[in-house]
Amino acid sequence: MAGGLRLAAAALDGAAFARLMAPFDPFETAPLLAVAVSGGRDSLCLCLLAHDWTTARGGRVLALVVDHGLRPGSAEEARTTAATLAGQGIAAEILAWAGPKPAAGLQEAARAARYDLLRAACRRAGALHLLLAHHADDQAETVAMRAARDSGPDGLAGMAALVETADVRLLRPLLGVPRAALTATLEARGVPWIDDPSNRDPRFERVRWRAAALPPVAPGDGGRAARERRLAEAALDVLAIDPRGPGAGEVGLDRDAFCRLDPELRGRLLSRVVQAVSGGDHPPRRDRLARAVERLGAAGARPRSGREQDFTLAQCKLLLRLSPDRRRPLWIVRPERGRKEARNPAQPLVPAAFFACGASPASHLE
């Protein structure tokens, strides 16, 4: 369980939430946290806790309320949620999913639209971190659903607590917390929430699994905070990024500095960078990542004439080139087919997580 907490159905306080956030360090000074808020108990509770956490650190929270427009009254529910947040001193922005809705695959389309709206709002606000309210009960349902589909080890690991995309980190600090504790927190504060009727609709697979009353799955921390700090320190040595240069849409990896890392750090760093640059929802497959790490760290590899050393990984092209000063070999990571989604051209396409630890200047942190 994150931070070594053992949480029952007791209300969460500021100290407990600070321990849940600690594994996601480092954050920038006066952090800005975006929080996806549906108006339900889980996300509303997360937003209130995040508000207290940022206020104590001189930062602030931006609540992002998505109105999918799929039910009568959804717009009014979004406004009610924004008003509730305003009463707690929290700024909120309502994001509407406009346009026609598909007749088939509606849940998948709604999820994709939701994340598109959330990421775009984070880019506009310059927020590096987007908090999501998935909790221990959600994790249990996810693992059960994937097990029923005979998923492999990666799938059965459940949802990741941290996922980096090109310009925002997705953080799930509540994955080790049962829903009952979130309910107790809101009740202790006297804050009302909205229950989405779709959460009781048996047509949806997750609702059917929820009815099975699965025991929560609480992932262990296992020294996660220390591992994240090691990765951040490695990024400072390895990443070569010029956000204002002509290659602002790519990330460079100092080949020699990369080779000096231990194999575990090489894999984690390359996985984070590739997923961020590609804009993908999932990291590279383990077998392909392992081959790529071996290729990047091959002893004596140096840029040669031609492109025989170039290869692809998870919708990214990796190219071995000399640095502009001709002194260092760099592995350049760039999108294979261009940017996956429209981005604010004033913001560079680089992993947001490394801005938070000071790896490179960013237009939206100046």
C-alpha positions in Angstrom: 0.0 0.0 0.0 1.4 3.4 -1.0 3.5 5.0 1.7 3.1 1.9 3.9 -0.3 3.0 5.0 -2.9 0.6 6.4 -6.2 2.3 5.8 -9.5 1.1 7.0 -12.8 3.0 6.7 -11.5 6.0 8.6 -11.5 9.5 7.2 -8.3 10.6 5.6 -6.5 13.7 7.0 -3.8 15.9 5.6 -0.9 13.8 7.0 -2.3 10.6 5.5 -2.7 12.2 2.1 0.8 13.7 2.3 2.1 10.1 2.8 0.1 9.0 -0.2 1.6 11.8 -2.4 5.2 11.3 -1.2 6.0 8.5 -3.7 5.3 10.9 -6.6 8.0 13.4 -5.6 9.6 15.5 -6.8 7.2 18.3 -7.5 8.0 21.8 -8.7 7.9 24.7 -6.2 4.3 25.8 -5.5 2.8 22.9 -7.5 -0.2 23.2 -9.7 -2.3 20.0 -9.6 -5.2 19.4 -12.0 -7.8 17.0 -10.6 -10.4 15.2 -12.8 -13.7 15.6 -10.9 -16.9 13.9 -11.8 -18.9 15.1 -8.8 -18.9 11.6 -7.3 -17.5 10.8 -3.9 -14.1 9.5 -5.1 -13.0 12.4 -7.2 -14.6 15.0 -5.0 -12.7 13.6 -2.0 -9.5 13.5 -3.9 -9.9 17.2 -5.0 -10.5 18.4 -1.4 -7.4 16.5 -0.2 -5.3 17.8 -3.0 -6.5 21.3 -2.3 -5.3 21.1 1.3 -2.0 19.5 0.1 -1.2 22.2 -2.5 -2.3 25.1 -0.2 0.2 23.9 2.4 2.9 24.1 -0.2 2.0 27.4 -1.7 0.4 25.9 -4.8 -3.1 25.4 -6.0 -5.6 23.0 -7.5 -7.6 23.2 -10.7 -10.6 21.0 -10.8 -11.6 19.7 -14.3 -15.2 18.6 -14.6 -16.0 16.7 -17.8 -19.6 16.8 -19.0 -20.0 14.0 -21.5 -23.5 15.1 -22.4 -24.8 11.5 -22.4 -27.6 11.9 -19.9 -30.3 14.5 -19.4 -29.3 16.7 -16.6 -25.5 16.1 -16.9 -24.8 19.8 -17.6 -26.7 20.8 -14.5 -24.7 18.2 -12.5 -21.5 19.6 -13.8 -22.6 23.1 -12.7 -23.6 21.8 -9.3 -20.2 20.1 -8.9 -18.4 23.3 -9.9 -20.5 25.3 -7.3 -19.7 22.8 -4.6 -16.0 23.1 -5.3 -16.2 26.9 -5.4 -17.7 26.7 -1.9 -14.5 25.0 -0.8 -12.3 27.6 -2.4 -11.4 25.5 -5.5 -11.4 26.8 -9.0 -13.2 24.5 -11.5 -13.4 24.4 -15.3 -16.3 22.5 -17.0 -15.2 20.6 -20.1 -18.0 19.6 -22.5 -17.7 16.7 -24.9 -19.3 18.3 -28.0 -20.3 16.7 -31.3 -22.0 13.4 -32.3 -21.7 10.4 -30.1 -21.0 6.9 -31.6 -23.7 4.3 -31.5 -21.3 1.5 -30.7 -18.3 1.5 -28.3 -19.7 4.4 -26.4 -17.8 3.8 -23.2 -14.5 3.5 -25.0 -15.2 6.7 -27.0 -16.3 8.6 -23.9 -13.1 7.6 -22.1 -10.9 8.7 -25.0 -12.8 12.0 -25.3 -12.5 12.5 -21.5 -8.7 12.1 -21.5 -8.4 14.3 -24.6 -10.3 17.1 -22.9 -8.4 16.7 -19.6 -5.0 16.7 -21.3 -5.9 19.7 -23.4 -7.0 21.6 -20.3 -3.8 20.7 -18.5 -1.8 22.1 -21.4 -3.7 25.3 -21.4 -3.2 25.8 -17.6 0.4 24.6 -17.6 -0.4 21.8 -15.2 2.2 19.1 -15.1 0.2 16.7 -12.9 -3.3 15.3 -13.4 -4.7 13.4 -10.4 -7.2 10.6 -11.0 -9.4 9.2 -8.2 -9.1 5.4 -8.9 -8.9 3.6 -5.6 -8.4 0.1 -4.1 -11.9 -1.1 -5.0 -11.4 0.1 -8.6 -8.1 -1.7 -8.7 -9.7 -5.0 -7.6 -12.3 -4.7 -10.3 -9.6 -4.0 -12.9 -7.5 -7.0 -12.0 -10.6 -9.3 -11.9 -11.8 -8.0 -15.4 -8.3 -8.6 -16.9 -8.0 -12.0 -15.2 -11.3 -13.0 -16.8 -9.8 -12.1 -20.2 -6.7 -14.2 -19.4 -4.4 -11.1 -19.4 -0.7 -11.6 -19.0 1.5 -10.4 -16.1 1.5 -6.8 -17.3 -2.3 -6.7 -17.4 -2.7 -8.4 -14.1 -0.5 -5.8 -12.4 -3.6 -3.5 -12.5 -3.6 0.2 -13.0 -0.4 2.1 -12.7 -0.1 4.7 -9.9 2.0 6.9 -12.2 1.9 7.3 -16.0 3.9 9.9 -17.8 2.6 11.4 -21.1 4.3 14.0 -23.2 3.1 17.0 -21.2 1.3 15.7 -18.0 1.8 13.1 -15.4 -1.2 10.9 -14.5 -1.2 10.3 -10.8 -3.4 7.9 -8.9 -2.5 8.4 -5.2 -5.6 6.6 -3.9 -5.0 3.1 -5.3 -4.3 1.7 -1.9 -7.3 3.4 -0.3 -10.7 1.7 0.0 -13.8 3.6 -1.1 -15.2 3.4 2.4 -12.4 5.7 3.6 -13.3 8.3 0.9 -16.9 8.2 1.9 -15.9 8.7 5.5 -13.8 11.7 4.6 -16.6 13.5 2.8 -19.0 12.7 5.6 -16.6 14.0 8.2 -16.4 17.3 6.2 -20.1 17.5 5.5 -19.6 17.8 1.8 -22.3 16.3 -0.5 -21.6 14.4 -3.7 -23.5 13.2 -6.8 -24.1 9.5 -7.5 -23.9 8.8 -11.3 -26.7 6.4 -12.1 -24.5 4.7 -14.8 -22.5 3.3 -11.9 -25.4 1.1 -11.1 -26.2 0.0 -14.7 -25.6 -3.7 -15.0 -25.1 -3.3 -18.8 -21.6 -2.2 -18.0 -18.9 -4.9 -17.2 -17.3 -2.9 -14.3 -20.7 -2.5 -12.6 -21.3 -6.3 -12.7 -17.8 -6.9 -11.2 -18.5 -4.3 -8.5 -21.6 -6.2 -7.5 -19.4 -9.2 -6.8 -18.0 -7.3 -3.8 -14.3 -8.1 -4.6 -11.7 -7.7 -1.9 -9.5 -4.6 -2.4 -6.2 -5.0 -4.1 -3.6 -2.8 -2.3 -0.3 -2.6 -4.3 2.8 -2.4 -2.1 5.1 0.6 -2.2 8.3 -1.4 -2.2 10.5 1.7 -2.0 8.8 3.5 -4.8 9.7 7.0 -3.6 13.4 6.1 -3.6 13.1 4.5 -7.1 11.4 7.6 -8.5 14.1 9.9 -7.1 16.8 7.7 -8.6 15.0 7.9 -11.9 14.7 11.7 -11.7 18.4 12.0 -10.9 19.3 9.7 -13.8 17.1 11.8 -16.1 19.1 14.9 -15.2 22.3 13.2 -16.4 20.9 11.5 -19.5 18.3 13.7 -21.1 19.4 16.2 -23.6 16.5 18.5 -24.4 16.4 21.8 -26.2 12.7 22.9 -25.9 13.3 26.0 -28.1 15.4 24.4 -30.8 14.4 22.9 -34.1 14.1 19.5 -32.4 11.6 20.6 -29.8 9.4 17.6 -30.7 12.0 15.1 -29.7 14.1 13.9 -26.7 17.8 13.2 -26.8 19.5 10.5 -24.6 23.2 11.0 -24.0 24.5 7.6 -25.1 27.4 7.4 -22.8 25.5 8.6 -19.7 22.8 6.1 -20.5 25.3 3.3 -20.6 26.6 4.2 -17.2 23.2 3.5 -15.6 22.4 0.1 -14.2 20.2 -2.0 -16.4 17.0 -1.5 -14.3 17.3 2.2 -14.6 18.0 2.1 -18.3 14.8 0.2 -18.9 12.6 2.5 -16.7 14.0 5.7 -18.2 13.6 4.5 -21.8 10.1 3.3 -21.1 9.1 6.6 -19.6 10.6 8.6 -22.5 9.2 6.5 -25.3 5.6 6.5 -23.8 5.8 10.3 -23.3 7.0 11.1 -26.8 4.6 8.7 -28.5 1.7 9.9 -26.5 0.7 6.2 -26.0 -1.6 5.0 -23.2 0.7 2.1 -22.4 4.5 1.6 -22.0 6.4 -0.5 -24.5 6.1 -4.3 -24.2 8.7 -5.7 -21.9 10.4 -8.0 -24.5 10.7 -5.2 -27.0 11.8 -2.7 -24.4 14.6 -5.1 -23.3 15.9 -5.5 -26.8 15.8 -1.7 -27.3 17.7 -1.2 -24.0 20.4 -3.6 -25.2 20.6 -1.9 -28.5 21.0 1.6 -27.0 23.6 0.4 -24.5 25.6 -1.7 -27.0 29.3 -1.3 -26.2 31.1 0.9 -28.7 28.0 2.0 -30.5 28.7 5.2 -32.4 27.0 7.2 -35.1 27.8 5.8 -38.5 27.1 6.9 -42.0 23.7 5.8 -43.2 20.7 4.9 -41.0 21.4 1.2 -40.3 21.4 1.8 -36.5 18.0 3.5 -36.5 15.0 1.5 -35.3 11.5 1.9 -34.0 9.9 1.2 -30.6 6.2 1.8 -29.6 5.5 4.4 -32.3 8.8 6.1 -31.8 11.9 6.3 -34.0 15.2 6.0 -32.3 18.2 7.5 -34.2 21.9 7.5 -33.1 23.3 10.9 -34.0 26.0 13.3 -32.8 25.1 16.2 -30.6 25.2 19.7 -32.2 28.7 20.3 -30.8 29.8 17.0 -32.4 31.2 15.9 -29.0 28.6 13.4 -27.8 26.6 10.6 -29.4 22.9 11.0 -28.7 20.0 8.6 -29.2 17.2 10.8 -30.5 13.7 9.7 -29.7 11.0 11.3 -31.9 7.4 10.3 -32.8 7.3 7.8 -35.6 4.2 9.3 -37.3 4.1 12.8 -35.8 2.3 14.0 -32.7 -0.6 11.8 -31.7 -2.8 14.7 -30.6 -2.8 18.4 -31.2 -0.7 20.2 -28.7 -0.1 23.8 -27.7 2.8 24.8 -30.0 4.1 27.0 -27.2 4.8 24.0 -25.1 7.5 21.5 -26.1 6.9 17.8 -26.6 9.0 16.3 -23.8 8.2 14.3 -20.7 6.6 16.6 -18.2 7.8 14.6 -15.2 11.4 15.7 -15.8 10.4 19.4 -15.8 9.1 18.9 -12.3 12.6 17.8 -11.1 14.4 20.6 -12.9 15.8 18.7 -15.8 15.1 21.4 -18.4 13.3 24.8 -18.7 9.8 24.7 -19.9 7.8 27.5 -21.4 4.9 26.9 -19.0 7.1 27.0 -15.9 8.8 30.3 -16.6 
